Amino acid sequence: MSIANLSDESVLRLYSSIREQVTADRSHGGLHRLLGDTAKQRADVLREEIERRRLQADRIEWS
């Protein structure tokens, strides 16, 4: 299933989940480094879809 076929809520939920994981990792000193390039690429694709749909979501602050 492509991202284009997901509901607005699902796209926002996926993006929010990545943002929360980044925040959690940062709060632990970034030691876990659970999020690599794959997560960043997925977040970029989701961000593009969010912008295409003109939805609102806080940007992910990558450290």
PDB file of N, CA, C and O in Angstrom:
ATOM      1  N   MET A   1       0.850  -1.179   0.000  1.00  0.00           N
ATOM      2  CA  MET A   1       0.000   0.000   0.000  1.00  0.00           C
ATOM      3  C   MET A   1       0.894   1.239   0.000  1.00  0.00           C
ATOM      4  O   MET A   1       1.826   1.345   0.796  1.00  0.00           O
ATOM      5  N   SER A   2       0.605   2.146  -0.878  1.00  0.00           N
ATOM      6  CA  SER A   2       1.406   3.364  -0.941  1.00  0.00           C
ATOM      7  C   SER A   2       0.866   4.397   0.044  1.00  0.00           C
ATOM      8  O   SER A   2      -0.277   4.321   0.496  1.00  0.00           O
ATOM      9  N   ILE A   3       1.707   5.345   0.355  1.00  0.00           N
ATOM     10  CA  ILE A   3       1.314   6.403   1.285  1.00  0.00           C
ATOM     11  C   ILE A   3       0.142   7.199   0.732  1.00  0.00           C
ATOM     12  O   ILE A   3      -0.704   7.665   1.496  1.00  0.00           O
ATOM     13  N   ALA A   4       0.081   7.359  -0.567  1.00  0.00           N
ATOM     14  CA  ALA A   4      -1.001   8.125  -1.188  1.00  0.00           C
ATOM     15  C   ALA A   4      -2.369   7.506  -0.912  1.00  0.00           C
ATOM     16  O   ALA A   4      -3.386   8.199  -0.956  1.00  0.00           O
ATOM     17  N   ASN A   5      -2.396   6.204  -0.629  1.00  0.00           N
ATOM     18  CA  ASN A   5      -3.665   5.525  -0.366  1.00  0.00           C
ATOM     19  C   ASN A   5      -4.083   5.578   1.098  1.00  0.00           C
ATOM     20  O   ASN A   5      -5.187   5.152   1.437  1.00  0.00           O
ATOM     21  N   LEU A   6      -3.223   6.092   1.966  1.00  0.00           N
ATOM     22  CA  LEU A   6      -3.544   6.168   3.388  1.00  0.00           C
ATOM     23  C   LEU A   6      -4.433   7.373   3.674  1.00  0.00           C
ATOM     24  O   LEU A   6      -4.435   8.357   2.934  1.00  0.00           O
ATOM     25  N   SER A   7      -5.177   7.272   4.750  1.00  0.00           N
ATOM     26  CA  SER A   7      -5.999   8.407   5.176  1.00  0.00           C
ATOM     27  C   SER A   7      -5.100   9.508   5.723  1.00  0.00           C
ATOM     28  O   SER A   7      -3.948   9.261   6.080  1.00  0.00           O
ATOM     29  N   ASP A   8      -5.630  10.713   5.787  1.00  0.00           N
ATOM     30  CA  ASP A   8      -4.882  11.830   6.360  1.00  0.00           C
ATOM     31  C   ASP A   8      -4.424  11.484   7.775  1.00  0.00           C
ATOM     32  O   ASP A   8      -3.279  11.741   8.147  1.00  0.00           O
ATOM     33  N   GLU A   9      -5.321  10.906   8.550  1.00  0.00           N
ATOM     34  CA  GLU A   9      -5.017  10.569   9.941  1.00  0.00           C
ATOM     35  C   GLU A   9      -3.869   9.568  10.030  1.00  0.00           C
ATOM     36  O   GLU A   9      -3.013   9.678  10.908  1.00  0.00           O
ATOM     37  N   SER A  10      -3.851   8.604   9.132  1.00  0.00           N
ATOM     38  CA  SER A  10      -2.785   7.604   9.150  1.00  0.00           C
ATOM     39  C   SER A  10      -1.436   8.213   8.796  1.00  0.00           C
ATOM     40  O   SER A  10      -0.425   7.882   9.416  1.00  0.00           O
ATOM     41  N   VAL A  11      -1.410   9.090   7.815  1.00  0.00           N
ATOM     42  CA  VAL A  11      -0.165   9.756   7.431  1.00  0.00           C
ATOM     43  C   VAL A  11       0.357  10.575   8.606  1.00  0.00           C
ATOM     44  O   VAL A  11       1.541  10.517   8.934  1.00  0.00           O
ATOM     45  N   LEU A  12      -0.527  11.333   9.231  1.00  0.00           N
ATOM     46  CA  LEU A  12      -0.123  12.149  10.373  1.00  0.00           C
ATOM     47  C   LEU A  12       0.331  11.285  11.543  1.00  0.00           C
ATOM     48  O   LEU A  12       1.282  11.639  12.240  1.00  0.00           O
ATOM     49  N   ARG A  13      -0.326  10.177  11.763  1.00  0.00           N
ATOM     50  CA  ARG A  13       0.025   9.273  12.859  1.00  0.00           C
ATOM     51  C   ARG A  13       1.413   8.672  12.634  1.00  0.00           C
ATOM     52  O   ARG A  13       2.212   8.601  13.568  1.00  0.00           O
ATOM     53  N   LEU A  14       1.704   8.244  11.421  1.00  0.00           N
ATOM     54  CA  LEU A  14       3.020   7.683  11.116  1.00  0.00           C
ATOM     55  C   LEU A  14       4.125   8.719  11.312  1.00  0.00           C
ATOM     56  O   LEU A  14       5.165   8.422  11.899  1.00  0.00           O
ATOM     57  N   TYR A  15       3.894   9.919  10.824  1.00  0.00           N
ATOM     58  CA  TYR A  15       4.876  10.988  10.961  1.00  0.00           C
ATOM     59  C   TYR A  15       5.081  11.339  12.434  1.00  0.00           C
ATOM     60  O   TYR A  15       6.211  11.517  12.889  1.00  0.00           O
ATOM     61  N   SER A  16       3.985  11.434  13.165  1.00  0.00           N
ATOM     62  CA  SER A  16       4.052  11.734  14.593  1.00  0.00           C
ATOM     63  C   SER A  16       4.817  10.658  15.355  1.00  0.00           C
ATOM     64  O   SER A  16       5.561  10.962  16.288  1.00  0.00           O
ATOM     65  N   SER A  17       4.635   9.421  14.964  1.00  0.00           N
ATOM     66  CA  SER A  17       5.333   8.317  15.616  1.00  0.00           C
ATOM     67  C   SER A  17       6.847   8.455  15.450  1.00  0.00           C
ATOM     68  O   SER A  17       7.595   8.239  16.402  1.00  0.00           O
ATOM     69  N   ILE A  18       7.294   8.808  14.265  1.00  0.00           N
ATOM     70  CA  ILE A  18       8.729   9.001  14.044  1.00  0.00           C
ATOM     71  C   ILE A  18       9.221  10.178  14.886  1.00  0.00           C
ATOM     72  O   ILE A  18      10.279  10.097  15.510  1.00  0.00           O
ATOM     73  N   ARG A  19       8.453  11.272  14.904  1.00  0.00           N
ATOM     74  CA  ARG A  19       8.844  12.445  15.693  1.00  0.00           C
ATOM     75  C   ARG A  19       8.959  12.090  17.177  1.00  0.00           C
ATOM     76  O   ARG A  19       9.897  12.526  17.845  1.00  0.00           O
ATOM     77  N   GLU A  20       8.020  11.307  17.692  1.00  0.00           N
ATOM     78  CA  GLU A  20       8.057  10.897  19.098  1.00  0.00           C
ATOM     79  C   GLU A  20       9.264  10.008  19.385  1.00  0.00           C
ATOM     80  O   GLU A  20       9.859  10.102  20.459  1.00  0.00           O
ATOM     81  N   GLN A  21       9.626   9.154  18.446  1.00  0.00           N
ATOM     82  CA  GLN A  21      10.800   8.304  18.625  1.00  0.00           C
ATOM     83  C   GLN A  21      12.080   9.129  18.647  1.00  0.00           C
ATOM     84  O   GLN A  21      12.988   8.846  19.428  1.00  0.00           O
ATOM     85  N   VAL A  22      12.156  10.134  17.806  1.00  0.00           N
ATOM     86  CA  VAL A  22      13.324  11.021  17.786  1.00  0.00           C
ATOM     87  C   VAL A  22      13.414  11.760  19.121  1.00  0.00           C
ATOM     88  O   VAL A  22      14.495  11.866  19.701  1.00  0.00           O
ATOM     89  N   THR A  23      12.289  12.267  19.605  1.00  0.00           N
ATOM     90  CA  THR A  23      12.259  12.978  20.877  1.00  0.00           C
ATOM     91  C   THR A  23      12.682  12.064  22.020  1.00  0.00           C
ATOM     92  O   THR A  23      13.458  12.469  22.886  1.00  0.00           O
ATOM     93  N   ALA A  24      12.180  10.843  22.028  1.00  0.00           N
ATOM     94  CA  ALA A  24      12.531   9.883  23.080  1.00  0.00           C
ATOM     95  C   ALA A  24      14.020   9.568  23.042  1.00  0.00           C
ATOM     96  O   ALA A  24      14.672   9.505  24.085  1.00  0.00           O
ATOM     97  N   ASP A  25      14.551   9.372  21.855  1.00  0.00           N
ATOM     98  CA  ASP A  25      15.974   9.074  21.733  1.00  0.00           C
ATOM     99  C   ASP A  25      16.807  10.245  22.242  1.00  0.00           C
ATOM    100  O   ASP A  25      17.800  10.057  22.944  1.00  0.00           O
ATOM    101  N   ARG A  26      16.389  11.457  21.877  1.00  0.00           N
ATOM    102  CA  ARG A  26      17.113  12.643  22.320  1.00  0.00           C
ATOM    103  C   ARG A  26      17.072  12.774  23.843  1.00  0.00           C
ATOM    104  O   ARG A  26      18.063  13.169  24.456  1.00  0.00           O
ATOM    105  N   SER A  27      15.937  12.446  24.456  1.00  0.00           N
ATOM    106  CA  SER A  27      15.818  12.566  25.910  1.00  0.00           C
ATOM    107  C   SER A  27      16.701  11.554  26.637  1.00  0.00           C
ATOM    108  O   SER A  27      16.997  11.718  27.821  1.00  0.00           O
ATOM    109  N   HIS A  28      17.116  10.515  25.930  1.00  0.00           N
ATOM    110  CA  HIS A  28      18.021   9.523  26.503  1.00  0.00           C
ATOM    111  C   HIS A  28      19.462   9.771  26.055  1.00  0.00           C
ATOM    112  O   HIS A  28      20.300   8.871  26.089  1.00  0.00           O
ATOM    113  N   GLY A  29      19.728  10.989  25.642  1.00  0.00           N
ATOM    114  CA  GLY A  29      21.080  11.359  25.246  1.00  0.00           C
ATOM    115  C   GLY A  29      21.466  10.909  23.864  1.00  0.00           C
ATOM    116  O   GLY A  29      22.635  11.002  23.488  1.00  0.00           O
ATOM    117  N   GLY A  30      20.508  10.420  23.092  1.00  0.00           N
ATOM    118  CA  GLY A  30      20.792   9.974  21.739  1.00  0.00           C
ATOM    119  C   GLY A  30      21.619   8.711  21.700  1.00  0.00           C
ATOM    120  O   GLY A  30      22.213   8.383  20.673  1.00  0.00           O
ATOM    121  N   LEU A  31      21.661   8.001  22.813  1.00  0.00           N
ATOM    122  CA  LEU A  31      22.510   6.816  22.901  1.00  0.00           C
ATOM    123  C   LEU A  31      21.969   5.632  22.118  1.00  0.00           C
ATOM    124  O   LEU A  31      22.735   4.809  21.618  1.00  0.00           O
ATOM    125  N   HIS A  32      20.668   5.546  22.014  1.00  0.00           N
ATOM    126  CA  HIS A  32      20.061   4.366  21.384  1.00  0.00           C
ATOM    127  C   HIS A  32      20.185   4.395  19.867  1.00  0.00           C
ATOM    128  O   HIS A  32      20.325   3.348  19.235  1.00  0.00           O
ATOM    129  N   ARG A  33      20.136   5.578  19.282  1.00  0.00           N
ATOM    130  CA  ARG A  33      20.273   5.726  17.832  1.00  0.00           C
ATOM    131  C   ARG A  33      19.405   4.724  17.066  1.00  0.00           C
ATOM    132  O   ARG A  33      19.849   4.088  16.110  1.00  0.00           O
ATOM    133  N   LEU A  34      18.160   4.607  17.517  1.00  0.00           N
ATOM    134  CA  LEU A  34      17.237   3.669  16.893  1.00  0.00           C
ATOM    135  C   LEU A  34      16.814   4.126  15.501  1.00  0.00           C
ATOM    136  O   LEU A  34      16.355   3.336  14.677  1.00  0.00           O
ATOM    137  N   LEU A  35      16.980   5.399  15.271  1.00  0.00           N
ATOM    138  CA  LEU A  35      16.489   5.957  14.021  1.00  0.00           C
ATOM    139  C   LEU A  35      17.660   6.305  13.117  1.00  0.00           C
ATOM    140  O   LEU A  35      18.459   7.190  13.425  1.00  0.00           O
ATOM    141  N   GLY A  36      17.748   5.619  12.031  1.00  0.00           N
ATOM    142  CA  GLY A  36      18.829   5.868  11.090  1.00  0.00           C
ATOM    143  C   GLY A  36      18.332   6.526   9.830  1.00  0.00           C
ATOM    144  O   GLY A  36      17.313   7.217   9.822  1.00  0.00           O
ATOM    145  N   ASP A  37      19.069   6.300   8.769  1.00  0.00           N
ATOM    146  CA  ASP A  37      18.738   6.911   7.486  1.00  0.00           C
ATOM    147  C   ASP A  37      17.385   6.453   6.954  1.00  0.00           C
ATOM    148  O   ASP A  37      16.684   7.227   6.302  1.00  0.00           O
ATOM    149  N   THR A  38      17.013   5.212   7.222  1.00  0.00           N
ATOM    150  CA  THR A  38      15.722   4.705   6.739  1.00  0.00           C
ATOM    151  C   THR A  38      14.580   5.498   7.346  1.00  0.00           C
ATOM    152  O   THR A  38      13.632   5.860   6.649  1.00  0.00           O
ATOM    153  N   ALA A  39      14.664   5.771   8.642  1.00  0.00           N
ATOM    154  CA  ALA A  39      13.612   6.550   9.309  1.00  0.00           C
ATOM    155  C   ALA A  39      13.573   7.970   8.755  1.00  0.00           C
ATOM    156  O   ALA A  39      12.495   8.533   8.566  1.00  0.00           O
ATOM    157  N   LYS A  40      14.732   8.547   8.497  1.00  0.00           N
ATOM    158  CA  LYS A  40      14.774   9.897   7.937  1.00  0.00           C
ATOM    159  C   LYS A  40      14.161   9.925   6.537  1.00  0.00           C
ATOM    160  O   LYS A  40      13.431  10.854   6.191  1.00  0.00           O
ATOM    161  N   GLN A  41      14.460   8.913   5.743  1.00  0.00           N
ATOM    162  CA  GLN A  41      13.884   8.848   4.399  1.00  0.00           C
ATOM    163  C   GLN A  41      12.370   8.692   4.458  1.00  0.00           C
ATOM    164  O   GLN A  41      11.642   9.341   3.707  1.00  0.00           O
ATOM    165  N   ARG A  42      11.901   7.830   5.354  1.00  0.00           N
ATOM    166  CA  ARG A  42      10.455   7.638   5.495  1.00  0.00           C
ATOM    167  C   ARG A  42       9.789   8.924   5.967  1.00  0.00           C
ATOM    168  O   ARG A  42       8.716   9.287   5.484  1.00  0.00           O
ATOM    169  N   ALA A  43      10.424   9.612   6.912  1.00  0.00           N
ATOM    170  CA  ALA A  43       9.878  10.880   7.401  1.00  0.00           C
ATOM    171  C   ALA A  43       9.813  11.908   6.282  1.00  0.00           C
ATOM    172  O   ALA A  43       8.851  12.672   6.197  1.00  0.00           O
ATOM    173  N   ASP A  44      10.825  11.934   5.425  1.00  0.00           N
ATOM    174  CA  ASP A  44      10.826  12.873   4.294  1.00  0.00           C
ATOM    175  C   ASP A  44       9.669  12.598   3.345  1.00  0.00           C
ATOM    176  O   ASP A  44       9.009  13.523   2.873  1.00  0.00           O
ATOM    177  N   VAL A  45       9.430  11.331   3.069  1.00  0.00           N
ATOM    178  CA  VAL A  45       8.319  10.954   2.178  1.00  0.00           C
ATOM    179  C   VAL A  45       6.987  11.345   2.817  1.00  0.00           C
ATOM    180  O   VAL A  45       6.102  11.882   2.150  1.00  0.00           O
ATOM    181  N   LEU A  46       6.855  11.071   4.107  1.00  0.00           N
ATOM    182  CA  LEU A  46       5.622  11.442   4.815  1.00  0.00           C
ATOM    183  C   LEU A  46       5.451  12.955   4.832  1.00  0.00           C
ATOM    184  O   LEU A  46       4.342  13.455   4.640  1.00  0.00           O
ATOM    185  N   ARG A  47       6.541  13.690   5.059  1.00  0.00           N
ATOM    186  CA  ARG A  47       6.479  15.152   5.092  1.00  0.00           C
ATOM    187  C   ARG A  47       6.015  15.697   3.737  1.00  0.00           C
ATOM    188  O   ARG A  47       5.200  16.617   3.684  1.00  0.00           O
ATOM    189  N   GLU A  48       6.528  15.134   2.656  1.00  0.00           N
ATOM    190  CA  GLU A  48       6.097  15.555   1.321  1.00  0.00           C
ATOM    191  C   GLU A  48       4.605  15.314   1.135  1.00  0.00           C
ATOM    192  O   GLU A  48       3.903  16.152   0.568  1.00  0.00           O
ATOM    193  N   GLU A  49       4.126  14.179   1.609  1.00  0.00           N
ATOM    194  CA  GLU A  49       2.698  13.861   1.478  1.00  0.00           C
ATOM    195  C   GLU A  49       1.853  14.802   2.338  1.00  0.00           C
ATOM    196  O   GLU A  49       0.776  15.231   1.923  1.00  0.00           O
ATOM    197  N   ILE A  50       2.344  15.118   3.530  1.00  0.00           N
ATOM    198  CA  ILE A  50       1.640  16.054   4.413  1.00  0.00           C
ATOM    199  C   ILE A  50       1.524  17.411   3.735  1.00  0.00           C
ATOM    200  O   ILE A  50       0.465  18.038   3.768  1.00  0.00           O
ATOM    201  N   GLU A  51       2.599  17.858   3.128  1.00  0.00           N
ATOM    202  CA  GLU A  51       2.576  19.152   2.438  1.00  0.00           C
ATOM    203  C   GLU A  51       1.685  19.098   1.203  1.00  0.00           C
ATOM    204  O   GLU A  51       0.964  20.054   0.916  1.00  0.00           O
ATOM    205  N   ARG A  52       1.730  17.990   0.473  1.00  0.00           N
ATOM    206  CA  ARG A  52       0.890  17.856  -0.725  1.00  0.00           C
ATOM    207  C   ARG A  52      -0.584  17.944  -0.360  1.00  0.00           C
ATOM    208  O   ARG A  52      -1.385  18.540  -1.081  1.00  0.00           O
ATOM    209  N   ARG A  53      -0.929  17.337   0.779  1.00  0.00           N
ATOM    210  CA  ARG A  53      -2.331  17.350   1.230  1.00  0.00           C
ATOM    211  C   ARG A  53      -2.689  18.619   1.990  1.00  0.00           C
ATOM    212  O   ARG A  53      -3.840  18.816   2.380  1.00  0.00           O
ATOM    213  N   ARG A  54      -1.701  19.469   2.195  1.00  0.00           N
ATOM    214  CA  ARG A  54      -1.899  20.715   2.944  1.00  0.00           C
ATOM    215  C   ARG A  54      -2.368  20.454   4.374  1.00  0.00           C
ATOM    216  O   ARG A  54      -3.243  21.146   4.895  1.00  0.00           O
ATOM    217  N   LEU A  55      -1.763  19.437   4.993  1.00  0.00           N
ATOM    218  CA  LEU A  55      -2.051  19.116   6.383  1.00  0.00           C
ATOM    219  C   LEU A  55      -1.047  19.844   7.272  1.00  0.00           C
ATOM    220  O   LEU A  55      -0.035  20.355   6.792  1.00  0.00           O
ATOM    221  N   GLN A  56      -1.328  19.886   8.542  1.00  0.00           N
ATOM    222  CA  GLN A  56      -0.449  20.545   9.499  1.00  0.00           C
ATOM    223  C   GLN A  56       0.180  19.510  10.423  1.00  0.00           C
ATOM    224  O   GLN A  56      -0.513  18.666  10.992  1.00  0.00           O
ATOM    225  N   ALA A  57       1.499  19.586  10.565  1.00  0.00           N
ATOM    226  CA  ALA A  57       2.217  18.713  11.491  1.00  0.00           C
ATOM    227  C   ALA A  57       3.519  19.404  11.870  1.00  0.00           C
ATOM    228  O   ALA A  57       4.160  20.042  11.035  1.00  0.00           O
ATOM    229  N   ASP A  58       3.903  19.274  13.134  1.00  0.00           N
ATOM    230  CA  ASP A  58       5.170  19.828  13.581  1.00  0.00           C
ATOM    231  C   ASP A  58       6.307  19.101  12.893  1.00  0.00           C
ATOM    232  O   ASP A  58       6.275  17.881  12.734  1.00  0.00           O
ATOM    233  N   ARG A  59       7.309  19.856  12.487  1.00  0.00           N
ATOM    234  CA  ARG A  59       8.470  19.255  11.823  1.00  0.00           C
ATOM    235  C   ARG A  59       9.299  18.455  12.812  1.00  0.00           C
ATOM    236  O   ARG A  59       9.312  18.741  14.009  1.00  0.00           O
ATOM    237  N   ILE A  60       9.980  17.465  12.301  1.00  0.00           N
ATOM    238  CA  ILE A  60      10.872  16.664  13.121  1.00  0.00           C
ATOM    239  C   ILE A  60      12.204  17.387  13.235  1.00  0.00           C
ATOM    240  O   ILE A  60      12.785  17.810  12.236  1.00  0.00           O
ATOM    241  N   GLU A  61      12.675  17.521  14.464  1.00  0.00           N
ATOM    242  CA  GLU A  61      13.969  18.166  14.745  1.00  0.00           C
ATOM    243  C   GLU A  61      15.017  17.063  14.857  1.00  0.00           C
ATOM    244  O   GLU A  61      15.151  16.431  15.905  1.00  0.00           O
ATOM    245  N   TRP A  62      15.752  16.836  13.784  1.00  0.00           N
ATOM    246  CA  TRP A  62      16.798  15.810  13.793  1.00  0.00           C
ATOM    247  C   TRP A  62      18.023  16.405  14.464  1.00  0.00           C
ATOM    248  O   TRP A  62      18.436  17.518  14.141  1.00  0.00           O
ATOM    249  N   SER A  63      18.602  15.662  15.397  1.00  0.00           N
ATOM    250  CA  SER A  63      19.779  16.202  16.095  1.00  0.00           C
ATOM    251  C   SER A  63      21.058  15.707  15.489  1.00  0.00           C
ATOM    252  O   SER A  63      22.140  16.063  15.954  1.00  0.00           O
TER     253      SER A  63
END
